[in-house]
């Protein structure tokens, strides 16, 4: 098969579409023919040599995919060859085929096409685990989402509104803020022109945000604490503004069942949708990385076969 390889760490040009050995599913695993994957920040770190996949996982980048099951390993039940699935991966999504443990598989939600389904596993798992399972966002509370127009941000807006929360977002352009408003965000903050601490205080009559979902890390830490309400919860999921960190894929994998139970029905009912900025050919994954690094996108950047 062909996959995106990284012979030497570096810029987007370090990504090489090359022929590699075909993967073989083991016990409790299935082989998936990949139709689409998506670009995530951890992929950029892996390309730069700053993130290593967990031991025993695929060396190729790609933390999620959508496709069709083409083979079953021993001991697999509940899935069949030909099933259309999406999956959260420890690696290997930038490839024609990938081996997936059955515990990481999800059915494609009702009403979602197979390519778009590749935009769902990582954002839904990240948002549901951090905003709802860990931070316990409740109806009537205020959620502040930094990077509201990102893949994670657009999903967080929709899920928070679906449960009856008030949502504030930060973004750097009017276009991005307008899109967040269309998704349901109540408070739109241009971080280039406004102080989000002051804007949150104004929007909440001085109470502050009950939950903050932050993708910046150290750069925003002090101001996030100022913006929090009494008993507020701060969930840091990225370090774009601070030191590099490791992505705990194992922690996300355990959230799959909760996502299928709580998020998939909302998607099937049309209350929540995947936001896709653009599709790029998988063999030209370098272009997808350039888009993400440029931060001009809104939603997810998909890699399609």
N, C-alpha and C positions, 0 to 999 in steps of 0.2 A: 504494500500500500504506500501511499504518499502521506507525509505529515510535515508540519512546520518544525524544523529543527533549529538549534542555536549552537552552531559549531564553536563560536566565540562570543562572549557577552559584548554588548555594544548598543548602538542606536537601532532604529527600525530596520536598517539594512542588514542587521545580524540575523534576521529571520529568513531561513532558507527552506523552500518547498523541496523536499528530497524523498527518495525512495527508502523505506525502512522496513524491517521485518513485520509481517502480519501478526497482530496480537491473537492470543488463543485464550478463550475463557476457561477459568478453573472452576473449582467447586463453588457453588453459590454465586456464580457470575454469568453475565450474558455478554454477547458480542453485539455492538450496536453499529450499524452503518450510519455515519454521521451525515446529516443533511445541512446542519448549521451549528455554529458555535457563537460565542460572543466575546468581546474584548473587555477584560477587567483590569483594574489597576495592578493587581498582583501579577498579571501577565507581563506588564511593563517592568516590574521589579525583577521577574525571572529573566527577562531578556537582558537586563542590565547586570545580571549576576548577583543581585541582592536578595533573591528568594529562591530557595531550593525546595522542590516538591518533597512530600513526605517519603520516607524510605519505602521501597517496594512499589511506588506508584509510577505512572508513566513519566518519562523525562520530558515529554513535549508539553508546551503550554496549553491552556484551555481548561477553565474551571466549570464549564457547563456545556451542554449540547442538547440537540434534539435529533431524532432519527428513528430508524426501524431496527428491531431486533432481528438478527440474522442467524444466531446460533445460541444454544443454551448449554451452560456448563452442567456438570452433574449436580443433582440435588436441588435444581431450580424448579419451583412450582409457582403457579399463579400468573405466569407470563408465558407467551407463546411466540414462536417465530412469526414475524410480520407485524407484531404489535408496534404502534407508534408511541414513542416515549420521549420524555425529556429527563435530564439527570444533572445533579450536582456532582462534580468530579473532583478528585484530588489532583488531576492533571490529564492531559491527553486529548482535549477537545478539538485542538487544531489538527485534525487528521481525518482520513477517510473512514477509519474504523477506530473504535475504542472499547475496551473491556470495562464493564461496569458491575460492581457488586449489586445484587438485587435490592439491598437496603437503600440504595441511592437512586433508584428509579422512581419516576412519577409518570402517571398517564398524562397525555396531552389534555388540557382542560377543554371542556365543551366550548365550541365556538371559536377555537383558536387554531390557526393553520400551523402546520408542522414547523416551518421556518421561524415564525414568530415565537413559538414555544421555547426556542433556545434563549429568549430574552428573559425567561421567568425564574429558573431555579435559584440563581444566586441572589437576585434582588428580593424575591419573596422570602427566602430563608433568612437573609440578613435583616430585613425589616421586621419580620414577625418575631424572630428570636430577640432582637435588641429592643425594639419599641414596645412589644406586647408581653413577651414571656419574661424578659429581664426587667424592663423599666415599668411594666404594668400600666401603660397608658389607658386611661378610663374616659368614658363619655363625659363631655363638658370640660375636660382638661385642655391645656394648651401645649402643643408640640411645636418646637422650633427645629426646622430642618435646614442645616447648612448644605449648600449645593443642591438646591431644590429642583434644578432642571436635570440633574444626573439621572442615571438609571435607577439608583437607589432612592434618590429624592423624589422622582415622579411616582414611584410605587408607595413611598411613605405617605405622601400627600393623600393618595387615593384610599389607602387602608385606614388612615387616621380619620378621614372624613366618613368612611363607611361605618365606623364605630361611634361617630358622634362627637369627635374631638374638634377643637379649633386648631388651625394650622397656620404657622408663620414660616416663611422661607427667606433665605438669602440667596441672591444670585447677582451676577455682575453686569447684566444687560437688561434693557427694557424688554427685548424679545423673549428672553428666558423667563423674566418675571411675569409677562403677559401669559405665557404658556402655563406657568404654575397656577395663575389665577383661573385659567380655563379648566384646570384639573380640580379646582375647588379650594386652593389656598386662600386664606382670609386676609393675611397680612403679608405684603410684598416689600422686601427690604433690599435695596441696591447697596451691597456692601462697599462699593466704590465711592458712594456719595452719602451714605447714611451710617450712623452708629447703631449696630443691631441691639446693643444693650439699652440705649435710649428708646429705640422703637418698640422693643418688647415691653419695656416699662409703660410706655404710653398706651400700647394696645391692651394691656392687662390691668390697667389702673394701678400700676406699681407692684402688682403681685409677682410678676415674673413667669417664666415658662416652667411648666410642670415636668416636661421631658425635653431634652435637647439631643438630637441625633447629629453627631459631629464627625466630619470627614477630614478635619484639619489637624487635630492633635495638639501639640505643644503651643503652636502659634495662637490658638484661640482659648487655651485653658483658663487663663485668668478672667477674661471677659465672659466666658461661658458661665463661670461660677457666679459672676455678678448678675448675669441674666436669669439665673435659676430662681424659682420660687422656693419658699421654705418647704423642706421635704422633697425638693425637686430631684430628678434623676438625670445624670449625664451619661450618655452612651457614646463612647469614642470608637468609631469603626474604621478610621483611616488616619494616616499621618502625612498628608500632603504638605502640611505646614510645620512638621516637626521631624524627629529622627525616624529612620526607617524601622519597620517592625515586621514580625512574622505573622502570617495569616493562619489562624487556627481553623483549618478546613474541617478537622474532626468535630469541632464544636458545632459547625453548621450542619454537618451530615446528620446529626442526631435530631435535627428539627424537621426533617422531611415529613414525618407523619402528621405533625401539627399543622404544617403548611397545607398538606392535602386536605385535612379536615376543615380548616378555617378559611383559607385563602381561595382554594380551587372553586368552592361554591360561589364566591363573590365574583370571580372571573367568569364562570359559567352564566351567571345572572346578568352580566354586563355592567356590574357596578365598578369593576376594576379592570384595567387593561394594561397590556405591555406597551410601553412607549419606545418606538424604534426610530432612531435618528436616520440611519442609512444601512444599506447592505453592501459589503465589500467581498469580492471573491477571496476564498480562503487562501489560495495560492499567493495572493497579494496582501497578506496579513500586515505587512509593514505599513501599508496605507491606513489600515484600521488603527494601528498604534499611533501614527502621526495625528490622526483625528482626535484620539483620546488625549494625547499629550497637549494638543492645541486648545483643548477645553471649549471649543466652539459648538460642540454637539448638544443636543437635547434628547435625553433618553439613552437607549442602548445602541451600540455599534455592533452589528452582526457580521459574522464571517460565513459565507454560504458556499457550498460546493458547486 
